[in-house]
Amino acid sequence: MVRIYSIICFLLWSCFGFTQLNGFQVKDGKIEIPFRFQNNFILVDVLFNDTYPLTFIFDTGSENTILLKKTYAELMDIKYLRDYKVYGSDLKKELIVHLANGVDLDLSKISANNSPILILEEDYFRFEKYTGLKIHGILGMDLFKLTVIQINYNKQKIILYPPENFTAPSNNFVSFSVEMFRNKYYLSTKGTIQNNKSVDLKLLLDTGANISLLLHNKSDSTITLPDKLIPGKLGDGLGGFIEGYMGRTKSLSIGDFTFSNIVTNFQELPPDIDPNTINNRNGILGNVILSRFNVIFAPFFNTIYLRPEKHYNRGFKFDRSGVVLVASGLNLDRFTITDIIPNSPAANTGLQKGDQIIRVNGLSTKFSSMQSITHKFQKRIGKKIKLVVLRNGYKKRFSFRLEELI
């Protein structure tokens, strides 16, 4: 069970002092950027300062572009202009970031030169540990504010258009008005958590969140927690674990597009937070739902366009084992249990924190990825899972059957 959120709550961008039109620009036609869709993240190959080939997440939920690994900035002798404090994903902890300027970023057929970038003092995200993926940075919306963006998840392409030549698409696309705030997109939706009571929700559209839905359960008095919940750590984000609950929302509607029984993260906002800091949002709509559409973001028109893919309203899967893993090792193929959900199949069979999984249903984890193991733990109810783990230098065998946890 792995959930990572690249949610970042920054101080005012105006204090950075950069108002020039940096970023990617498309002069005419269109430019296609290939990406890989892994663990529900959009991963893009980036050439950093004409030297280092790195992997960045394409993140509509981040206002700024971020280098996670300070090492690369130091190797390039990049100078910091000044430091800033930002809030992490828990909206409580203050973190240190450095502002630099004059960075070149190349994406396949397009470049952003002399760009500002934020550099983390530490790798607060720890993506490698929690996803088993080597990720070096985040492509924020500051680089894409001068383009219309299409994300074709099926073909794994980001397509950029010049806004002056953009015309509204046909081919079964449906348009929705969005609110733009600090280069990010907010969509009004309706949800039903329980008791058939409809709730108006303003959601941040966040391709940097590998989740279906996150709701701030006290952002509105009408947002109440469902009866069946798993309390504890929702996942890891910028600055550490996010505390809250896992449950399901009965329904969510985007216009005529309706989803049912959605796996939902419920996060309680700190009581002293200023709602304006997060634009009075009620939560976040992540990639698990966005990837069910062909999506066009048209910031100059305050509009997004959605075209549903086949079976867009299929069910939402959640871990049925109770195991929470982290990856380590040179090839990120060492998987260790870092947490176990109480009263889950994993807990009831005697698995413990610190157990290193070395086989799943007979297959060595040396030939597995975090994504493939997570997929096995989401199989049908009653599916038998056999694990071999290493505990204190000794091999131990366990087996259990998957159960619905939420």
Secondary structure, 3 states (H helix, E strand, C coil): CCCEECCCECCCHHHHCCCCCCCCCCCCCCEEEECEEECCEEEEEEEECCCEEEEEEECCCCCCCEECCHHHHHHCCCCEEEEEEEECCCCCCEEEEEEEEEEEEEECCEEEEEEEEEEECCCCCCHHHHHCCCCCEEECHHHCCCCEEEEECCCCEEEEECHHHCCCCCCCCEEEEEEEECCEEEEEEEEECCCCCEEEEEEEECCCECCCEEEECCCCCCCCCCCCCEEEEEEEECCEEEEEEEEEEEEEEECCEEEEEEEEEEECCCCCCCHHHHCCCCEEECHHHHCCEEEEEEHHHCEEEEEECCCCCCCCCCCCCCEEEEEECCCCCEEEEEEECCCCHHHHHCCCCCCEEEEECCEEHHHCCHHHHHHHCCCCCCCEEEEEEEECCEEEEEEEECCCCC
